[in-house]
């Protein structure tokens, strides 16, 4: 399954400063590099 | 990861925010972020719910989740996707920066 050229699924998560971040917050403002890693903590 | 943080200002110059999602526990993720003083936005993706939405591959023979990266334009459209084939198969930052630059030029009105 690929997502290229489709609308990115929106999400809301809490950042490391305990603030909510939505992907849609960047709509109309910025490009986003979305990185999924395997974890490190 | 460390290199991504070192190169973070170059992404900012390209009007790009870097969101880094990991499957770690939120408190552990927060501790790591504070210890390393990461400039990018760190988001704990508990139970990998968002990773699943983006079809991040889980390969048990390769010990877990494969790296994945996406470039999303200001209209919310995924313009580039990269699914790694191994833990170390991660595109270089310069490759991502060049891709963003190329996409932004494509979008400029003639």
Backbone of each chain as nested JSON, in Angstrom:
{
  "chains": [
    {"id": "A", "residues": [
      {"number": 1, "name": "UNK", "atoms": {"N": [0.852, -1.202, 0.0], "CA": [0.0, 0.0, 0.0], "C": [0.883, 1.246, 0.0]}},
      {"number": 2, "name": "UNK", "atoms": {"N": [0.566, 2.151, -0.885], "CA": [1.358, 3.384, -0.935], "C": [0.441, 4.597, -0.847]}},
      {"number": 3, "name": "UNK", "atoms": {"N": [1.009, 5.669, -0.371], "CA": [0.215, 6.867, -0.103], "C": [0.606, 8.049, -0.986]}},
      {"number": 4, "name": "UNK", "atoms": {"N": [1.555, 7.817, -1.886], "CA": [2.059, 8.911, -2.71], "C": [0.926, 9.629, -3.445]}},
      {"number": 5, "name": "UNK", "atoms": {"N": [0.973, 10.96, -3.404], "CA": [-0.004, 11.828, -4.075], "C": [-1.42, 11.705, -3.519]}},
      {"number": 6, "name": "UNK", "atoms": {"N": [-1.523, 11.212, -2.311], "CA": [-2.823, 11.207, -1.635], "C": [-2.743, 12.151, -0.432]}},
      {"number": 7, "name": "UNK", "atoms": {"N": [-3.908, 12.456, 0.115], "CA": [-3.929, 13.332, 1.287], "C": [-3.336, 12.588, 2.484]}},
      {"number": 8, "name": "UNK", "atoms": {"N": [-2.41, 13.229, 3.158], "CA": [-1.753, 12.586, 4.305], "C": [-2.768, 12.387, 5.427]}},
      {"number": 9, "name": "UNK", "atoms": {"N": [-2.827, 11.194, 5.997], "CA": [-3.74, 10.984, 7.131], "C": [-3.422, 11.951, 8.266]}},
      {"number": 10, "name": "UNK", "atoms": {"N": [-4.444, 12.651, 8.72], "CA": [-4.213, 13.612, 9.811], "C": [-4.058, 12.859, 11.127]}},
      {"number": 11, "name": "UNK", "atoms": {"N": [-3.402, 13.481, 12.072], "CA": [-3.255, 12.881, 13.4], "C": [-3.011, 13.983, 14.413]}},
      {"number": 12, "name": "UNK", "atoms": {"N": [-3.218, 13.628, 15.66], "CA": [-2.882, 14.536, 16.757], "C": [-2.128, 13.733, 17.8]}},
      {"number": 13, "name": "UNK", "atoms": {"N": [-0.944, 14.215, 18.16], "CA": [-0.136, 13.568, 19.199], "C": [0.394, 14.657, 20.14]}},
      {"number": 14, "name": "UNK", "atoms": {"N": [0.853, 14.227, 21.287], "CA": [1.43, 15.171, 22.259], "C": [2.944, 15.212, 22.053]}},
      {"number": 15, "name": "UNK", "atoms": {"N": [3.494, 16.42, 21.951], "CA": [4.938, 16.524, 21.728], "C": [5.699, 16.428, 23.056]}},
      {"number": 16, "name": "UNK", "atoms": {"N": [7.006, 16.534, 22.981], "CA": [7.84, 16.357, 24.174], "C": [7.763, 17.563, 25.112]}},
      {"number": 17, "name": "UNK", "atoms": {"N": [7.011, 18.586, 24.7], "CA": [6.751, 19.731, 25.599], "C": [5.318, 19.684, 26.117]}},
      {"number": 18, "name": "UNK", "atoms": {"N": [4.7, 18.516, 25.985], "CA": [3.337, 18.275, 26.471], "C": [2.282, 19.126, 25.763]}},
      {"number": 19, "name": "UNK", "atoms": {"N": [2.568, 19.501, 24.518], "CA": [1.596, 20.28, 23.741], "C": [1.051, 19.407, 22.61]}},
      {"number": 20, "name": "UNK", "atoms": {"N": [-0.244, 19.564, 22.302], "CA": [-0.795, 18.798, 21.176], "C": [-0.267, 19.322, 19.844]}},
      {"number": 21, "name": "UNK", "atoms": {"N": [0.052, 18.416, 18.97], "CA": [0.499, 18.774, 17.611], "C": [-0.367, 17.991, 16.637]}},
      {"number": 22, "name": "UNK", "atoms": {"N": [-0.985, 18.723, 15.719], "CA": [-1.77, 18.081, 14.655], "C": [-1.039, 18.289, 13.335]}},
      {"number": 23, "name": "UNK", "atoms": {"N": [-1.084, 17.295, 12.492], "CA": [-0.494, 17.475, 11.165], "C": [-1.176, 18.651, 10.461]}},
      {"number": 24, "name": "UNK", "atoms": {"N": [-2.471, 18.779, 10.674], "CA": [-3.23, 19.85, 10.006], "C": [-2.813, 21.244, 10.475]}},
      {"number": 25, "name": "UNK", "atoms": {"N": [-2.077, 21.336, 11.583], "CA": [-1.578, 22.649, 12.037], "C": [-0.681, 23.297, 10.982]}},
      {"number": 26, "name": "UNK", "atoms": {"N": [-0.075, 22.474, 10.133], "CA": [0.909, 22.986, 9.175], "C": [0.277, 23.264, 7.812]}},
      {"number": 27, "name": "UNK", "atoms": {"N": [-0.996, 22.906, 7.672], "CA": [-1.708, 23.068, 6.403], "C": [-1.713, 24.553, 5.997]}},
      {"number": 28, "name": "UNK", "atoms": {"N": [-1.324, 24.819, 4.777], "CA": [-1.304, 26.186, 4.265], "C": [-0.127, 27.004, 4.754]}},
      {"number": 29, "name": "UNK", "atoms": {"N": [0.747, 26.393, 5.553], "CA": [1.864, 27.156, 6.127], "C": [3.229, 26.586, 5.755]}},
      {"number": 30, "name": "UNK", "atoms": {"N": [3.404, 25.307, 6.02], "CA": [4.741, 24.722, 5.892], "C": [4.695, 23.364, 5.193]}},
      {"number": 31, "name": "UNK", "atoms": {"N": [5.846, 22.968, 4.671], "CA": [6.063, 21.586, 4.268], "C": [6.393, 20.804, 5.538]}},
      {"number": 32, "name": "UNK", "atoms": {"N": [6.183, 19.511, 5.48], "CA": [6.471, 18.657, 6.642], "C": [7.305, 17.465, 6.183]}},
      {"number": 33, "name": "UNK", "atoms": {"N": [8.389, 17.21, 6.91], "CA": [9.116, 15.947, 6.754], "C": [8.685, 15.073, 7.923]}},
      {"number": 34, "name": "UNK", "atoms": {"N": [7.988, 14.006, 7.601], "CA": [7.458, 13.101, 8.618], "C": [8.369, 11.879, 8.687]}},
      {"number": 35, "name": "UNK", "atoms": {"N": [8.938, 11.651, 9.854], "CA": [9.936, 10.59, 10.023], "C": [9.428, 9.576, 11.04]}},
      {"number": 36, "name": "UNK", "atoms": {"N": [9.369, 8.331, 10.628], "CA": [9.025, 7.25, 11.565], "C": [10.294, 6.476, 11.871]}},
      {"number": 37, "name": "UNK", "atoms": {"N": [10.65, 6.416, 13.126], "CA": [11.813, 5.602, 13.467], "C": [11.373, 4.415, 14.309]}},
      {"number": 38, "name": "UNK", "atoms": {"N": [12.324, 3.616, 14.72], "CA": [11.982, 2.386, 15.437], "C": [12.007, 2.573, 16.947]}},
      {"number": 39, "name": "UNK", "atoms": {"N": [12.356, 3.783, 17.389], "CA": [12.427, 4.021, 18.825], "C": [13.851, 3.951, 19.315]}},
      {"number": 40, "name": "UNK", "atoms": {"N": [14.112, 4.671, 20.381], "CA": [15.486, 4.732, 20.879], "C": [15.538, 4.919, 22.378]}},
      {"number": 41, "name": "UNK", "atoms": {"N": [14.397, 5.141, 23.003], "CA": [14.439, 5.477, 24.422], "C": [14.597, 4.215, 25.263]}}
    ]},
    {"id": "B", "residues": [
      {"number": 1, "name": "UNK", "atoms": {"N": [19.551, 9.993, 13.116], "CA": [18.761, 10.811, 14.035], "C": [19.552, 12.033, 14.495]}},
      {"number": 2, "name": "UNK", "atoms": {"N": [20.782, 11.811, 14.952], "CA": [21.635, 12.927, 15.385], "C": [21.928, 13.837, 14.2]}},
      {"number": 3, "name": "UNK", "atoms": {"N": [22.17, 13.215, 13.033], "CA": [22.463, 14.012, 11.85], "C": [21.24, 14.821, 11.428]}},
      {"number": 4, "name": "UNK", "atoms": {"N": [20.073, 14.245, 11.595], "CA": [18.841, 14.953, 11.256], "C": [18.706, 16.209, 12.119]}},
      {"number": 5, "name": "UNK", "atoms": {"N": [19.07, 16.083, 13.371], "CA": [18.992, 17.241, 14.265], "C": [20.052, 18.284, 13.906]}},
      {"number": 6, "name": "UNK", "atoms": {"N": [21.236, 17.811, 13.495], "CA": [22.279, 18.756, 13.076], "C": [21.848, 19.53, 11.832]}},
      {"number": 7, "name": "UNK", "atoms": {"N": [21.146, 18.834, 10.943], "CA": [20.715, 19.447, 9.682], "C": [19.374, 20.171, 9.794]}},
      {"number": 8, "name": "UNK", "atoms": {"N": [18.794, 20.159, 10.981], "CA": [17.467, 20.746, 11.179], "C": [17.373, 22.194, 10.645]}},
      {"number": 9, "name": "UNK", "atoms": {"N": [18.373, 23.053, 10.907], "CA": [18.264, 24.444, 10.398], "C": [18.091, 24.512, 8.885]}},
      {"number": 10, "name": "UNK", "atoms": {"N": [18.652, 23.558, 8.169], "CA": [18.495, 23.572, 6.701], "C": [17.052, 23.264, 6.306]}},
      {"number": 11, "name": "UNK", "atoms": {"N": [16.398, 22.414, 7.078], "CA": [14.981, 22.147, 6.808], "C": [14.146, 23.391, 7.119]}},
      {"number": 12, "name": "UNK", "atoms": {"N": [14.498, 24.064, 8.2], "CA": [13.783, 25.303, 8.556], "C": [13.918, 26.32, 7.43]}},
      {"number": 13, "name": "UNK", "atoms": {"N": [15.12, 26.41, 6.857], "CA": [15.345, 27.351, 5.748], "C": [14.462, 27.014, 4.55]}},
      {"number": 14, "name": "UNK", "atoms": {"N": [14.108, 25.758, 4.418], "CA": [13.228, 25.308, 3.314], "C": [11.762, 25.368, 3.726]}},
      {"number": 15, "name": "UNK", "atoms": {"N": [11.449, 26.118, 4.757], "CA": [10.066, 26.233, 5.234], "C": [9.46, 24.856, 5.526]}},
      {"number": 16, "name": "UNK", "atoms": {"N": [10.26, 24.013, 6.139], "CA": [9.834, 22.639, 6.414], "C": [9.969, 22.325, 7.904]}},
      {"number": 17, "name": "UNK", "atoms": {"N": [8.914, 21.774, 8.474], "CA": [8.987, 21.303, 9.862], "C": [9.28, 19.811, 9.853]}},
      {"number": 18, "name": "UNK", "atoms": {"N": [10.1, 19.383, 10.786], "CA": [10.469, 17.97, 10.892], "C": [9.741, 17.371, 12.094]}},
      {"number": 19, "name": "UNK", "atoms": {"N": [8.888, 16.394, 11.823], "CA": [8.172, 15.684, 12.885], "C": [8.742, 14.273, 12.968]}},
      {"number": 20, "name": "UNK", "atoms": {"N": [9.23, 13.904, 14.141], "CA": [9.833, 12.581, 14.316], "C": [8.969, 11.763, 15.265]}},
      {"number": 21, "name": "UNK", "atoms": {"N": [8.409, 10.698, 14.732], "CA": [7.526, 9.838, 15.518], "C": [8.25, 8.552, 15.892]}},
      {"number": 22, "name": "UNK", "atoms": {"N": [8.085, 8.154, 17.131], "CA": [8.67, 6.898, 17.58], "C": [7.672, 6.156, 18.444]}},
      {"number": 23, "name": "UNK", "atoms": {"N": [7.828, 4.844, 18.544], "CA": [6.845, 4.04, 19.275], "C": [7.073, 3.998, 20.78]}},
      {"number": 24, "name": "UNK", "atoms": {"N": [7.991, 4.829, 21.264], "CA": [8.358, 4.757, 22.678], "C": [7.264, 5.273, 23.599]}},
      {"number": 25, "name": "UNK", "atoms": {"N": [7.382, 4.882, 24.847], "CA": [6.533, 5.419, 25.898], "C": [6.737, 6.95, 25.961]}},
      {"number": 26, "name": "UNK", "atoms": {"N": [5.649, 7.729, 26.112], "CA": [5.776, 9.197, 26.074], "C": [6.798, 9.757, 27.061]}},
      {"number": 27, "name": "UNK", "atoms": {"N": [6.861, 9.207, 28.267], "CA": [7.813, 9.743, 29.251], "C": [9.257, 9.438, 28.855]}},
      {"number": 28, "name": "UNK", "atoms": {"N": [9.475, 8.233, 28.339], "CA": [10.811, 7.853, 27.9], "C": [11.226, 8.711, 26.697]}},
      {"number": 29, "name": "UNK", "atoms": {"N": [10.283, 8.931, 25.807], "CA": [10.543, 9.751, 24.623], "C": [10.913, 11.176, 25.041]}},
      {"number": 30, "name": "UNK", "atoms": {"N": [10.155, 11.69, 25.987], "CA": [10.381, 13.064, 26.475], "C": [11.764, 13.176, 27.121]}},
      {"number": 31, "name": "UNK", "atoms": {"N": [12.12, 12.183, 27.936], "CA": [13.441, 12.189, 28.595], "C": [14.546, 12.194, 27.547]}},
      {"number": 32, "name": "UNK", "atoms": {"N": [14.409, 11.333, 26.566], "CA": [15.421, 11.245, 25.516], "C": [15.547, 12.587, 24.792]}},
      {"number": 33, "name": "UNK", "atoms": {"N": [14.422, 13.175, 24.485], "CA": [14.414, 14.442, 23.732], "C": [15.111, 15.548, 24.52]}},
      {"number": 34, "name": "UNK", "atoms": {"N": [14.827, 15.579, 25.816], "CA": [15.424, 16.62, 26.655], "C": [16.926, 16.382, 26.836]}},
      {"number": 35, "name": "UNK", "atoms": {"N": [17.298, 15.117, 26.998], "CA": [18.721, 14.805, 27.179], "C": [19.531, 15.189, 25.94]}},
      {"number": 36, "name": "UNK", "atoms": {"N": [18.966, 14.899, 24.787], "CA": [19.682, 15.143, 23.53], "C": [19.457, 16.557, 22.995]}},
      {"number": 37, "name": "UNK", "atoms": {"N": [18.505, 17.268, 23.594], "CA": [18.187, 18.638, 23.166], "C": [17.861, 18.704, 21.669]}},
      {"number": 38, "name": "UNK", "atoms": {"N": [16.992, 17.815, 21.222], "CA": [16.623, 17.768, 19.81], "C": [15.815, 19.011, 19.415]}},
      {"number": 39, "name": "UNK", "atoms": {"N": [16.161, 19.639, 18.299], "CA": [15.396, 20.817, 17.864], "C": [14.108, 20.458, 17.119]}},
      {"number": 40, "name": "UNK", "atoms": {"N": [14.048, 19.258, 16.54], "CA": [12.86, 18.876, 15.772], "C": [11.713, 18.545, 16.724]}},
      {"number": 41, "name": "UNK", "atoms": {"N": [10.535, 18.357, 16.153], "CA": [9.348, 18.05, 16.961], "C": [9.288, 16.541, 17.208]}},
      {"number": 42, "name": "UNK", "atoms": {"N": [9.341, 16.148, 18.463], "CA": [9.292, 14.736, 18.816], "C": [7.898, 14.337, 19.268]}},
      {"number": 43, "name": "UNK", "atoms": {"N": [7.392, 13.253, 18.714], "CA": [6.032, 12.818, 19.023], "C": [6.023, 11.327, 19.346]}},
      {"number": 44, "name": "UNK", "atoms": {"N": [5.556, 10.999, 20.536], "CA": [5.455, 9.593, 20.928], "C": [4.195, 9.005, 20.306]}},
      {"number": 45, "name": "UNK", "atoms": {"N": [4.398, 8.021, 19.48], "CA": [3.292, 7.38, 18.76], "C": [2.963, 6.076, 19.49]}},
      {"number": 46, "name": "UNK", "atoms": {"N": [2.2, 6.212, 20.556], "CA": [1.914, 5.069, 21.421], "C": [1.187, 3.978, 20.637]}},
      {"number": 47, "name": "UNK", "atoms": {"N": [1.673, 2.771, 20.782], "CA": [1.143, 1.592, 20.086], "C": [1.235, 1.732, 18.559]}},
      {"number": 48, "name": "UNK", "atoms": {"N": [2.042, 2.688, 18.102], "CA": [2.305, 2.865, 16.663], "C": [1.026, 3.055, 15.849]}},
      {"number": 49, "name": "UNK", "atoms": {"N": [0.056, 3.724, 16.449], "CA": [-1.217, 3.911, 15.737], "C": [-1.036, 4.73, 14.46]}},
      {"number": 50, "name": "UNK", "atoms": {"N": [-0.223, 5.784, 14.542], "CA": [-0.025, 6.635, 13.357], "C": [0.875, 5.92, 12.345]}},
      {"number": 51, "name": "UNK", "atoms": {"N": [1.883, 5.22, 12.859], "CA": [2.758, 4.446, 11.956], "C": [1.937, 3.457, 11.145]}},
      {"number": 52, "name": "UNK", "atoms": {"N": [0.944, 2.878, 11.771], "CA": [0.086, 1.936, 11.046], "C": [-0.749, 2.646, 9.979]}},
      {"number": 53, "name": "UNK", "atoms": {"N": [-1.197, 3.857, 10.299], "CA": [-1.962, 4.645, 9.305], "C": [-1.135, 4.902, 8.047]}},
      {"number": 54, "name": "UNK", "atoms": {"N": [0.19, 5.021, 8.264], "CA": [1.097, 5.323, 7.151], "C": [1.772, 4.053, 6.606]}},
      {"number": 55, "name": "UNK", "atoms": {"N": [1.298, 2.9, 7.056], "CA": [1.78, 1.616, 6.549], "C": [3.281, 1.406, 6.771]}},
      {"number": 56, "name": "UNK", "atoms": {"N": [3.787, 1.89, 7.903], "CA": [5.189, 1.586, 8.232], "C": [5.31, 0.066, 8.386]}},
      {"number": 57, "name": "UNK", "atoms": {"N": [6.27, -0.5, 7.687], "CA": [6.393, -1.967, 7.658], "C": [6.933, -2.515, 8.973]}},
      {"number": 58, "name": "UNK", "atoms": {"N": [6.334, -3.608, 9.402], "CA": [6.879, -4.359, 10.532], "C": [7.425, -5.661, 9.975]}},
      {"number": 59, "name": "UNK", "atoms": {"N": [8.718, -5.877, 10.198], "CA": [9.347, -7.104, 9.698], "C": [10.008, -7.81, 10.874]}},
      {"number": 60, "name": "UNK", "atoms": {"N": [9.366, -8.864, 11.336], "CA": [9.864, -9.552, 12.528], "C": [11.223, -10.214, 12.28]}},
      {"number": 61, "name": "UNK", "atoms": {"N": [11.505, -10.571, 11.018], "CA": [12.81, -11.169, 10.706], "C": [13.927, -10.125, 10.776]}},
      {"number": 62, "name": "UNK", "atoms": {"N": [13.535, -8.857, 10.652], "CA": [14.534, -7.786, 10.733], "C": [14.375, -7.013, 12.041]}},
      {"number": 63, "name": "UNK", "atoms": {"N": [13.744, -7.654, 12.996], "CA": [13.664, -7.151, 14.372], "C": [12.804, -5.911, 14.559]}},
      {"number": 64, "name": "UNK", "atoms": {"N": [11.788, -5.753, 13.761], "CA": [10.841, -4.684, 14.092], "C": [10.444, -3.797, 12.944]}},
      {"number": 65, "name": "UNK", "atoms": {"N": [10.233, -2.54, 13.276], "CA": [9.705, -1.587, 12.301], "C": [10.804, -1.031, 11.408]}},
      {"number": 66, "name": "UNK", "atoms": {"N": [10.52, -0.992, 10.133], "CA": [11.447, -0.425, 9.169], "C": [11.263, 1.094, 9.126]}},
      {"number": 67, "name": "UNK", "atoms": {"N": [12.339, 1.831, 8.882], "CA": [12.197, 3.298, 8.803], "C": [11.279, 3.7, 7.65]}},
      {"number": 68, "name": "UNK", "atoms": {"N": [10.595, 4.816, 7.82], "CA": [9.761, 5.361, 6.739], "C": [9.775, 6.881, 6.844]}},
      {"number": 69, "name": "UNK", "atoms": {"N": [9.806, 7.541, 5.693], "CA": [9.789, 9.008, 5.68], "C": [8.843, 9.499, 4.592]}},
      {"number": 70, "name": "UNK", "atoms": {"N": [8.225, 10.64, 4.863], "CA": [7.271, 11.235, 3.919], "C": [7.511, 12.736, 3.842]}},
      {"number": 71, "name": "UNK", "atoms": {"N": [7.377, 13.272, 2.653], "CA": [7.374, 14.726, 2.475], "C": [5.947, 15.125, 2.139]}},
      {"number": 72, "name": "UNK", "atoms": {"N": [5.404, 16.04, 2.94], "CA": [4.006, 16.458, 2.799], "C": [3.993, 17.942, 2.457]}},
      {"number": 73, "name": "UNK", "atoms": {"N": [3.274, 18.312, 1.426], "CA": [3.262, 19.719, 1.008], "C": [2.242, 20.522, 1.833]}},
      {"number": 74, "name": "UNK", "atoms": {"N": [2.228, 21.847, 1.68], "CA": [1.321, 22.658, 2.507], "C": [-0.164, 22.41, 2.234]}},
      {"number": 75, "name": "UNK", "atoms": {"N": [-0.473, 21.704, 1.158], "CA": [-1.864, 21.319, 0.92], "C": [-2.223, 19.998, 1.595]}},
      {"number": 76, "name": "UNK", "atoms": {"N": [-1.251, 19.415, 2.291], "CA": [-1.512, 18.167, 3.002], "C": [-1.38, 16.933, 2.129]}},
      {"number": 77, "name": "UNK", "atoms": {"N": [-0.743, 17.079, 0.968], "CA": [-0.581, 15.953, 0.047], "C": [0.809, 15.328, 0.211]}},
      {"number": 78, "name": "UNK", "atoms": {"N": [0.858, 14.009, 0.245], "CA": [2.137, 13.305, 0.327], "C": [2.805, 13.358, -1.04]}},
      {"number": 79, "name": "UNK", "atoms": {"N": [3.93, 14.036, -1.097], "CA": [4.615, 14.231, -2.383], "C": [5.789, 13.289, -2.574]}},
      {"number": 80, "name": "UNK", "atoms": {"N": [6.244, 12.691, -1.468], "CA": [7.36, 11.744, -1.552], "C": [7.232, 10.771, -0.39]}},
      {"number": 81, "name": "UNK", "atoms": {"N": [7.48, 9.504, -0.689], "CA": [7.444, 8.501, 0.383], "C": [8.656, 7.6, 0.25]}},
      {"number": 82, "name": "UNK", "atoms": {"N": [9.166, 7.169, 1.369], "CA": [10.302, 6.259, 1.357], "C": [10.103, 5.222, 2.442]}},
      {"number": 83, "name": "UNK", "atoms": {"N": [10.029, 3.965, 2.03], "CA": [9.917, 2.853, 2.97], "C": [11.246, 2.099, 2.959]}},
      {"number": 84, "name": "UNK", "atoms": {"N": [11.94, 2.109, 4.084], "CA": [13.235, 1.448, 4.159], "C": [13.104, -0.063, 4.128]}},
      {"number": 85, "name": "UNK", "atoms": {"N": [14.146, -0.709, 3.59], "CA": [14.176, -2.17, 3.516], "C": [14.931, -2.809, 4.68]}},
      {"number": 86, "name": "UNK", "atoms": {"N": [15.591, -1.978, 5.467], "CA": [16.306, -2.492, 6.633], "C": [16.375, -1.371, 7.662]}},
      {"number": 87, "name": "UNK", "atoms": {"N": [16.852, -1.699, 8.83], "CA": [16.947, -0.696, 9.897], "C": [17.815, 0.492, 9.485]}},
      {"number": 88, "name": "UNK", "atoms": {"N": [18.816, 0.211, 8.678], "CA": [19.753, 1.284, 8.313], "C": [19.418, 1.927, 6.969]}},
      {"number": 89, "name": "UNK", "atoms": {"N": [18.338, 1.494, 6.352], "CA": [17.961, 2.031, 5.044], "C": [17.15, 3.308, 5.234]}},
      {"number": 90, "name": "UNK", "atoms": {"N": [17.877, 4.391, 5.486], "CA": [17.257, 5.694, 5.768], "C": [17.835, 6.691, 4.766]}},
      {"number": 91, "name": "UNK", "atoms": {"N": [17.003, 7.444, 4.056], "CA": [17.556, 8.383, 3.083], "C": [18.4, 9.465, 3.76]}},
      {"number": 92, "name": "UNK", "atoms": {"N": [19.459, 9.874, 3.075], "CA": [20.326, 10.924, 3.613], "C": [19.55, 12.239, 3.663]}},
      {"number": 93, "name": "UNK", "atoms": {"N": [19.883, 13.066, 4.623], "CA": [19.188, 14.351, 4.756], "C": [19.346, 15.21, 3.513]}},
      {"number": 94, "name": "UNK", "atoms": {"N": [20.53, 15.146, 2.913], "CA": [20.752, 15.954, 1.718], "C": [19.807, 15.512, 0.6]}},
      {"number": 95, "name": "UNK", "atoms": {"N": [19.528, 14.221, 0.549], "CA": [18.583, 13.707, -0.45], "C": [17.192, 14.273, -0.2]}},
      {"number": 96, "name": "UNK", "atoms": {"N": [16.792, 14.303, 1.059], "CA": [15.465, 14.83, 1.393], "C": [15.403, 16.336, 1.134]}},
      {"number": 97, "name": "UNK", "atoms": {"N": [16.48, 17.04, 1.477], "CA": [16.508, 18.496, 1.246], "C": [16.436, 18.795, -0.255]}},
      {"number": 98, "name": "UNK", "atoms": {"N": [17.168, 18.035, -1.041], "CA": [17.14, 18.246, -2.5], "C": [15.753, 17.929, -3.057]}},
      {"number": 99, "name": "UNK", "atoms": {"N": [15.128, 16.898, -2.511], "CA": [13.787, 16.528, -2.971], "C": [12.785, 17.634, -2.639]}},
      {"number": 100, "name": "UNK", "atoms": {"N": [12.873, 18.169, -1.437], "CA": [11.974, 19.263, -1.041], "C": [12.189, 20.467, -1.96]}},
      {"number": 101, "name": "UNK", "atoms": {"N": [13.457, 20.793, -2.206], "CA": [13.781, 21.936, -3.069], "C": [13.188, 21.726, -4.47]}},
      {"number": 102, "name": "UNK", "atoms": {"N": [13.35, 20.518, -4.981], "CA": [12.834, 20.196, -6.316], "C": [11.303, 20.314, -6.348]}},
      {"number": 103, "name": "UNK", "atoms": {"N": [10.646, 19.783, -5.342], "CA": [9.178, 19.838, -5.283], "C": [8.693, 21.281, -5.155]}},
      {"number": 104, "name": "UNK", "atoms": {"N": [9.391, 22.06, -4.352], "CA": [8.983, 23.463, -4.17], "C": [9.146, 24.248, -5.466]}},
      {"number": 105, "name": "UNK", "atoms": {"N": [10.205, 23.937, -6.21], "CA": [10.405, 24.623, -7.5], "C": [9.314, 24.223, -8.485]}},
      {"number": 106, "name": "UNK", "atoms": {"N": [8.928, 22.958, -8.452], "CA": [7.867, 22.465, -9.336], "C": [6.563, 23.199, -9.073]}},
      {"number": 107, "name": "UNK", "atoms": {"N": [6.347, 23.535, -7.809], "CA": [5.077, 24.163, -7.418], "C": [5.03, 25.66, -7.685]}},
      {"number": 108, "name": "UNK", "atoms": {"N": [6.185, 26.264, -7.963], "CA": [6.192, 27.713, -8.181], "C": [5.488, 28.047, -9.496]}},
      {"number": 109, "name": "UNK", "atoms": {"N": [4.645, 29.093, -9.489], "CA": [3.976, 29.479, -10.734], "C": [4.984, 29.919, -11.789]}},
      {"number": 110, "name": "UNK", "atoms": {"N": [4.72, 29.572, -13.048], "CA": [5.652, 29.918, -14.141], "C": [5.668, 31.403, -14.389]}}
    ]}
  ]
}
